[in-house]
Amino acid sequence: MKDLLPIAISAIVIGVIVIFLSRHFSLSSRYERKPKVHTPWSAQDHGIDPTDEQKP
């Protein structure tokens, strides 16, 4: 039981460090790209009906 305590504490500390660093750098959002212009296909993905005519 005494041998597991330092391992558990180390795992918790490493887990906290990993979570902190992942939130600080946010690498996943860095590589996401969104199209600037909605095509009819991508507009439907965002809930926009491409058949609606915009009247001035």
Secondary structure, DSSP 8 states (H G I E B T S, - for coil): -TTHHHHHHHHHHHHHHHHHHHHHH-HHHHT----SS--HHHHHHTT--TT-----
